[in-house]
């Protein structure tokens, strides 16, 4: 699975949750929680805050407005 992040100018952070989307297994900790941060200089970083889902993203790509090239984010 690939996650594509559209990143716009500015700074901030957000959490992204991934689970199977089919049941309530997330209540038992079967989910991944990713935290992404964009700094004022445009640098994007990410971390896995909780890793309990068996199928995490294989790749995370960052796309910026007006740009066709994408950067791969390594966690």
C-alpha atoms as a printed R data frame, in Angstrom:
   type eleno elety resid chain resno       x      y       z
1  ATOM     1    CA   UNK     A     1   0.000  0.000   0.000
2  ATOM     2    CA   UNK     A     2   1.116  3.529  -0.769
3  ATOM     3    CA   UNK     A     3   0.071  6.700   1.059
4  ATOM     4    CA   UNK     A     4   0.152  9.938  -0.953
5  ATOM     5    CA   UNK     A     5   0.391 13.138   1.086
6  ATOM     6    CA   UNK     A     6  -0.520 16.449  -0.561
7  ATOM     7    CA   UNK     A     7   1.589 19.008   1.306
8  ATOM     8    CA   UNK     A     8   0.937 22.754   1.057
9  ATOM     9    CA   UNK     A     9   3.018 25.721   2.248
10 ATOM    10    CA   UNK     A    10   2.866 26.497   5.939
11 ATOM    11    CA   UNK     A    11   3.619 24.542   9.061
12 ATOM    12    CA   UNK     A    12   1.696 22.113  11.214
13 ATOM    13    CA   UNK     A    13   1.212 18.484  12.062
14 ATOM    14    CA   UNK     A    14  -1.485 15.848  11.913
15 ATOM    15    CA   UNK     A    15  -2.079 12.256  12.912
16 ATOM    16    CA   UNK     A    16  -3.222  9.634  10.419
17 ATOM    17    CA   UNK     A    17  -4.766  6.332  11.502
18 ATOM    18    CA   UNK     A    18  -4.766  3.118   9.479
19 ATOM    19    CA   UNK     A    19  -6.718 -0.015  10.333
20 ATOM    20    CA   UNK     A    20  -8.561 -2.705   8.396
21 ATOM    21    CA   UNK     A    21 -11.745 -0.629   8.155
22 ATOM    22    CA   UNK     A    22 -13.910 -3.707   8.651
23 ATOM    23    CA   UNK     A    23 -14.387 -4.253  12.372
24 ATOM    24    CA   UNK     A    24 -13.526 -2.940  15.832
25 ATOM    25    CA   UNK     A    25 -10.051 -4.524  16.059
26 ATOM    26    CA   UNK     A    26  -8.598 -1.026  16.488
27 ATOM    27    CA   UNK     A    27 -10.025 -1.121  20.016
28 ATOM    28    CA   UNK     A    28  -7.607 -3.979  20.692
29 ATOM    29    CA   UNK     A    29  -4.676 -1.913  19.372
30 ATOM    30    CA   UNK     A    30  -4.688 -3.266  15.811
31 ATOM    31    CA   UNK     A    31  -4.004  0.019  14.041
32 ATOM    32    CA   UNK     A    32  -1.095  2.175  12.952
33 ATOM    33    CA   UNK     A    33  -0.925  5.821  13.987
34 ATOM    34    CA   UNK     A    34   1.353  8.015  11.902
35 ATOM    35    CA   UNK     A    35   2.298 11.594  12.851
36 ATOM    36    CA   UNK     A    36   3.385 13.929  10.052
37 ATOM    37    CA   UNK     A    37   4.938 17.344  10.604
38 ATOM    38    CA   UNK     A    38   5.564 20.127   8.092
39 ATOM    39    CA   UNK     A    39   8.062 22.761   9.166
40 ATOM    40    CA   UNK     A    40   8.188 26.389   8.061
41 ATOM    41    CA   UNK     A    41  11.032 25.621   5.627
42 ATOM    42    CA   UNK     A    42   8.844 22.968   3.936
43 ATOM    43    CA   UNK     A    43  10.603 19.975   5.445
44 ATOM    44    CA   UNK     A    44   8.255 17.038   6.002
45 ATOM    45    CA   UNK     A    45   8.924 14.399   8.646
46 ATOM    46    CA   UNK     A    46   6.933 11.473   9.914
47 ATOM    47    CA   UNK     A    47   6.945  8.900  12.642
48 ATOM    48    CA   UNK     A    48   4.955  5.861  13.658
49 ATOM    49    CA   UNK     A    49   3.369  6.669  17.012
50 ATOM    50    CA   UNK     A    50   1.608  3.308  17.361
51 ATOM    51    CA   UNK     A    51   2.404  0.221  15.283
52 ATOM    52    CA   UNK     A    52  -0.184 -2.479  15.800
53 ATOM    53    CA   UNK     A    53  -1.575 -3.124  12.309
54 ATOM    54    CA   UNK     A    54  -0.162 -5.981  10.265
55 ATOM    55    CA   UNK     A    55  -0.299 -4.135   6.922
56 ATOM    56    CA   UNK     A    56   1.495 -0.782   7.275
57 ATOM    57    CA   UNK     A    57   2.183  1.444   4.280
58 ATOM    58    CA   UNK     A    58   5.137  0.235   2.222
59 ATOM    59    CA   UNK     A    59   5.775  3.706   0.820
60 ATOM    60    CA   UNK     A    60   4.791  7.245   1.740
61 ATOM    61    CA   UNK     A    61   5.030  9.821  -1.034
62 ATOM    62    CA   UNK     A    62   4.935 13.610  -0.618
63 ATOM    63    CA   UNK     A    63   3.446 15.739  -3.380
64 ATOM    64    CA   UNK     A    64   3.645 19.526  -3.384
65 ATOM    65    CA   UNK     A    65   1.295 21.905  -5.241
66 ATOM    66    CA   UNK     A    66   2.297 22.559  -8.833
67 ATOM    67    CA   UNK     A    67   4.968 19.881  -8.723
68 ATOM    68    CA   UNK     A    68   4.836 16.659 -10.651
69 ATOM    69    CA   UNK     A    69   7.834 15.099  -8.888
70 ATOM    70    CA   UNK     A    70   7.153 13.332  -5.613
71 ATOM    71    CA   UNK     A    71   9.489 12.767  -2.690
72 ATOM    72    CA   UNK     A    72   9.561  9.517  -0.773
73 ATOM    73    CA   UNK     A    73   9.282  9.940   2.992
74 ATOM    74    CA   UNK     A    74  11.295  7.465   5.024
75 ATOM    75    CA   UNK     A    75  10.077  6.831   8.562
